[in-house]
Amino acid sequence: MKYNFDEMIDRTTTDSIKWSPKHLKENFGDEKSLPMWIADMDFRAPQPVIDTLIKRAEHGIFGYGHQSEAFLDSLIAWQERRNGWTIEREWILYTPGIIPALNFIVQSFCIPGDKIIVQSPVYYPFYNIIQNNGCHVVENKLKLKELKYEMDFDQLEDLVKDSRTKLLFLCSPHNPTGRVWTHKELIKLGRICIDNDVMIVSDEIHSDLIYEGHTHIPFAKISDEFANHSIICTSPTKTFNLAGLHVSNIIVKNRKNRNILKHRLETMDIDPGSFATVAQIAAYNEGEEWLSQLLNYLQGNIELIESFVNKRLSGVKFIKPEGTYLAWLDFTELFENYKVLEQFMQSKAKLALDEGYIFGSGGEGFERINFACSRELLKDALERIEKSINLIRGTTISPSS
């Protein structure tokens, strides 16, 4: 089946937070702003998923769900097929999303006052999760060299020596920079953490969205030792645009750690919903062709951004993603003040974007753009930026410009 990713689909009447006129007005200043912020796609899910959900809805009974063998086996087969990683059914714990999972993990393995390392600029909910549970954020800031981010291992070695440091949140692939970490990088990070009794919690929600020339490596696949000192967070939601169905699978090989986390989940009485289970099964078992076509389309969007920035957005730098559908653009040459940049995007370009500064240290002056949309929409966004920049060129860029 040939999928049409150029199709423009109206989402304004579907209670989509991304496209809600009310949300856009309250948070970005204009209900007609073009929304390219939160990380969900403007594409229809794979047809087998849609057909499965329709069939399930027609059944008409929506009682309590559970992790069926088919549900677990769909994930196991997917990881084996896509990543060459063999996992067992008993390792898999269900949660209604990775953000809830990270909260449960912090509550299970930390006490207030403990420290958790993040590699900034990084997915901003990490900060709220850590702080809302009474822990302290410790930033291991990534280094940007020649438009590519690298881990600062020297600083990491100092940070893990603090006995209150219990966890490291690894974003793999990294959001927002788009890095797909290499085997060598993961081994070095793992060795530093494990030798200092710091558990690695790897958020791998974007792990199926990898571009040619790069390979995602599940952290726990590297060795039994790495598997026993880590928790891997996975989900079909980013891959197949199923975020509203609330499903994620947390993979914990270490039995002791798994039982601790499982007990926490049982106290919350969390079970998968009727639609979540069948959607995952259909997506993992029948969605691979859709994903292949999606990646080709997203690659074309990356090429559009790269060409447009290089030819028409002088002073802007594009950090080309190796994975994810998120573009990370550097505007620091044009805007010394990141708040002025934010005002510019909202009031001049009429774009609703995720501002770089919300991702923590090192994100100031950057913008994250979700390019999982039609090429026409993406071109519109880029042209808005170009037109707005051209209007202010030759003048001082200030709040009153």
C-alpha positions in Angstrom: 0.0 0.0 0.0 1.2 3.5 -0.9 0.8 6.0 1.9 0.2 9.7 1.2 2.3 11.8 3.6 1.6 14.9 1.6 -2.1 14.9 2.6 -3.1 17.9 4.7 -5.4 16.7 7.4 -7.4 19.2 9.6 -6.8 18.4 13.3 -8.3 21.5 14.8 -11.6 19.8 15.7 -10.0 16.6 17.3 -9.1 18.0 20.7 -5.4 17.9 19.6 -3.3 20.0 22.0 -0.9 20.6 19.2 -3.5 22.3 17.0 -6.0 23.6 19.6 -6.7 27.3 18.7 -7.3 28.0 22.4 -3.9 26.5 23.4 -2.1 28.3 20.5 -3.7 31.6 21.6 -2.8 31.2 25.3 0.7 29.8 24.8 2.0 31.3 21.6 0.0 34.5 21.3 -2.1 33.7 18.2 -4.7 31.0 17.5 -3.6 31.0 13.8 0.1 30.3 14.6 1.5 27.3 12.7 2.0 24.6 15.3 5.3 22.7 15.0 6.1 22.2 18.6 5.0 19.1 20.5 6.3 15.8 19.1 3.4 14.2 17.4 3.0 13.7 13.7 0.4 15.2 11.3 0.2 11.8 9.5 -2.5 9.1 9.7 -1.4 6.0 11.5 -0.8 2.8 9.4 -3.9 1.4 7.9 -3.7 -1.9 9.7 -3.8 0.0 13.0 -6.8 2.0 11.9 -8.6 -1.1 10.7 -7.8 -2.9 14.0 -9.1 -0.1 16.1 -12.3 0.2 14.1 -12.9 -3.6 14.5 -12.2 -3.4 18.2 -14.6 -0.4 18.6 -17.3 -2.3 16.7 -17.2 -5.0 19.3 -18.7 -2.5 21.7 -17.4 -3.8 25.0 -14.4 -2.0 26.6 -13.5 -3.8 29.8 -10.2 -4.0 31.6 -7.2 -4.9 29.5 -4.0 -6.8 30.2 -0.7 -7.6 28.8 -1.7 -10.6 26.6 0.9 -12.9 25.1 0.2 -11.4 21.7 0.8 -7.9 23.1 4.2 -9.0 24.6 5.2 -11.1 21.7 4.7 -8.2 19.2 7.3 -6.1 21.1 9.7 -9.1 21.4 9.5 -9.8 17.7 9.9 -6.1 16.8 13.0 -5.7 18.9 14.5 -8.9 17.5 13.7 -7.9 13.9 14.7 -4.2 14.1 17.5 -4.2 16.6 18.7 -7.8 16.9 17.9 -7.6 20.6 16.5 -10.7 22.3 14.2 -10.0 25.3 12.0 -12.1 27.5 8.3 -11.6 28.2 8.9 -11.4 32.0 11.2 -8.4 31.5 8.4 -6.2 30.1 6.3 -3.9 32.3 3.4 -1.8 31.0 3.0 1.9 31.7 0.7 4.4 30.1 3.6 6.4 28.7 7.3 7.0 29.3 6.8 10.2 31.3 4.7 8.3 33.9 7.3 5.5 33.7 10.2 7.9 34.5 8.2 9.2 37.5 7.6 5.7 38.8 11.3 4.9 38.3 12.5 7.9 40.3 10.0 7.1 43.0 11.2 3.5 43.2 14.9 4.0 43.2 15.5 7.5 44.7 14.6 9.4 47.8 14.2 13.2 48.0 17.6 14.9 47.9 19.1 12.4 45.5 20.7 13.5 42.3 19.9 12.5 38.7 22.1 13.3 35.7 20.7 14.6 32.4 22.6 15.5 29.3 21.5 18.9 28.3 20.0 20.4 26.2 17.6 17.5 26.6 13.9 16.6 26.6 12.4 19.1 29.0 10.0 16.9 31.0 13.1 15.2 32.5 13.6 18.3 34.6 10.0 18.4 35.9 10.1 14.7 36.7 13.3 15.0 38.7 12.3 18.1 40.6 8.7 17.2 41.3 9.9 14.1 43.0 12.2 16.1 45.3 15.4 15.2 43.6 18.1 17.4 42.1 19.0 17.9 38.4 22.6 17.5 37.5 23.5 18.7 34.0 26.2 16.9 32.0 26.1 19.4 29.2 26.7 18.1 25.7 29.4 19.7 23.6 28.6 21.1 20.1 31.5 20.6 17.7 31.2 21.3 14.0 27.4 21.0 14.1 27.5 17.7 16.0 26.9 17.0 19.6 29.2 14.9 21.8 29.1 13.7 25.3 31.4 15.3 27.9 32.8 12.2 29.5 35.4 14.0 31.6 32.7 16.0 33.4 30.5 12.9 33.7 33.4 11.1 35.5 33.4 13.8 38.1 29.6 14.0 38.5 29.1 10.3 39.2 31.5 10.3 42.1 28.9 12.0 44.3 27.3 9.3 46.4 23.8 11.0 46.1 23.8 10.5 42.3 21.6 7.5 41.7 20.4 7.7 38.1 21.4 9.0 34.7 18.6 9.7 32.2 19.9 8.7 28.8 18.0 10.1 25.8 18.7 7.6 23.0 18.3 8.8 20.3 18.8 12.3 21.7 16.0 14.8 21.8 16.3 17.6 20.7 19.7 17.3 19.0 19.0 14.2 16.9 22.1 12.3 17.9 22.1 8.5 17.5 24.7 7.4 20.0 27.4 5.0 18.7 28.4 1.7 20.3 31.7 3.3 21.5 29.9 6.2 23.1 27.4 4.0 24.9 30.1 1.7 26.2 32.1 4.6 27.6 29.0 6.1 29.3 27.9 2.8 30.7 31.3 2.0 32.1 31.6 5.3 33.9 28.1 4.9 35.4 28.3 1.3 36.3 31.7 1.6 38.0 30.1 4.3 40.2 26.9 2.5 41.0 24.7 4.9 38.9 21.8 3.2 37.1 21.1 4.2 33.5 17.5 4.9 32.5 17.4 4.9 28.8 14.5 6.7 27.0 14.4 5.0 23.6 11.1 6.2 22.4 12.5 7.6 19.1 14.6 4.5 18.5 12.7 3.4 15.3 13.2 6.8 13.7 16.7 6.4 12.5 18.2 7.6 9.2 20.5 5.9 6.7 24.1 5.6 7.9 23.2 5.4 11.5 22.1 2.5 13.8 20.2 2.5 17.0 21.8 0.3 19.7 19.5 -0.6 22.7 21.6 0.2 25.7 20.8 -3.2 27.4 21.8 -5.1 24.2 25.4 -4.2 24.7 26.1 -6.8 27.4 24.4 -8.6 30.3 26.2 -6.3 32.7 24.8 -3.2 30.9 21.3 -4.8 30.9 21.5 -5.5 34.6 22.4 -1.9 35.4 19.7 -0.3 33.2 16.1 0.2 32.6 15.0 0.6 28.9 11.9 2.7 28.1 10.2 1.9 24.8 6.9 2.7 23.1 5.2 2.4 19.7 3.7 5.8 20.1 6.3 8.0 18.4 7.0 5.5 15.7 3.4 5.1 14.6 1.8 8.3 15.9 -0.2 6.6 18.7 0.5 9.0 21.6 -3.2 9.4 22.5 -3.5 5.7 23.1 -1.1 5.8 26.1 1.1 2.7 25.8 4.7 2.1 26.6 6.8 -0.9 27.5 9.5 -0.7 30.2 12.2 -3.4 29.8 14.0 -4.4 33.0 16.2 -7.5 32.9 17.5 -7.3 36.5 14.9 -9.3 38.6 15.4 -7.3 41.8 15.0 -4.0 40.1 12.1 -5.3 38.1 10.3 -6.5 41.2 10.8 -3.1 42.9 9.4 -1.2 39.9 6.6 -3.8 39.4 5.5 -3.4 43.0 5.3 0.4 42.5 3.2 -0.1 39.4 0.9 -2.5 41.1 0.2 0.0 43.9 -1.1 2.3 41.1 -3.3 -0.5 39.6 -2.2 0.3 36.0 -3.4 -1.9 33.1 -3.3 -1.2 29.4 -6.5 0.1 27.8 -8.6 -1.9 25.2 -7.3 0.1 22.3 -3.7 0.4 23.4 -3.1 -3.4 23.3 -4.6 -4.1 19.8 -3.0 -1.0 18.4 0.5 -2.1 19.5 0.0 -5.6 18.1 -1.2 -4.2 14.7 1.6 -1.6 14.6 4.5 -3.9 15.4 3.2 -6.9 13.4 1.8 -5.0 10.3 3.3 -1.5 10.3 6.7 -2.0 9.0 6.0 -1.0 5.4 4.3 2.3 6.6 7.4 3.0 8.7 9.7 2.4 5.7 7.7 4.9 3.6 7.6 7.4 6.6 11.4 7.4 7.0 11.8 8.0 3.3 9.4 11.0 3.5 11.1 12.4 6.6 14.5 12.1 4.9 13.1 14.3 2.2 12.0 16.8 4.8 15.5 16.9 6.3 16.9 17.5 2.8 14.4 20.4 2.3 15.4 22.0 5.7 19.1 21.6 4.9 18.9 23.1 1.5 16.6 25.9 2.6 18.8 26.9 5.6 22.0 26.8 3.5 20.6 28.8 0.6 18.1 31.2 2.2 18.6 31.5 6.0 22.0 33.1 6.3 23.2 33.2 9.9 21.1 30.1 10.9 22.7 26.7 11.5 21.0 23.4 11.1 22.0 20.5 13.3 21.2 17.7 10.9 19.4 14.9 12.8 20.6 11.3 12.7 17.3 10.2 14.2 13.9 11.5 15.4 11.7 13.9 13.4 12.9 17.0 15.2 15.0 19.7 13.7 17.4 21.7 15.9 18.2 25.1 14.5 20.8 27.5 15.9 19.8 31.2 15.7 22.5 32.5 18.1 24.3 34.4 15.4 21.2 36.4 14.7 19.7 36.7 18.2 21.9 37.4 21.3 18.8 37.2 23.6 16.8 34.0 23.5 13.7 35.7 24.8 13.8 38.1 21.8 14.1 35.0 19.6 11.0 33.6 21.2 9.1 36.8 20.7 10.3 37.0 17.1 9.0 33.4 16.3 5.7 34.1 17.9 4.9 37.7 16.9 6.7 38.0 13.5 6.9 34.5 12.0 3.7 33.3 13.6 5.2 29.9 14.5 4.5 27.8 17.6 7.8 26.1 18.3 9.5 24.5 21.3 12.1 27.2 22.4 15.6 25.9 22.9 16.0 27.3 26.4 13.3 25.0 27.8 15.6 22.1 27.1 18.1 23.4 29.7 21.7 24.6 29.6 23.0 24.9 26.0 19.6 25.3 24.4 19.4 29.1 24.6 19.1 30.6 21.1 18.0 27.4 19.5 14.6 26.3 18.2 13.2 22.8 17.9 10.9 22.2 14.9 8.8 19.1 14.4 9.1 18.2 10.8 6.7 15.2 10.8 4.3 17.1 8.7 3.5 17.6 5.0 6.3 19.1 2.9 3.9 21.9 2.0 3.5 22.8 5.7 7.2 22.6 6.4 8.0 24.8 3.5 5.4 27.3 4.8 7.2 27.4 8.2 10.6 27.9 6.7 9.3 30.7 4.4 7.8 32.4 7.4 11.1 32.4 9.1 12.9 33.7 6.0 10.4 36.5 5.4 10.5 37.6 9.0 14.3 37.6 9.1 14.5 39.6 5.9 12.1 42.2 7.3 14.5 42.9 10.2 17.8 42.5 8.4 19.8 45.7 8.6 18.1 46.7 11.9 18.8 46.0 15.5 16.9 42.9 16.5 15.1 43.9 19.7 11.7 43.3 21.3 10.4 46.5 19.5 11.7 45.5 16.1 
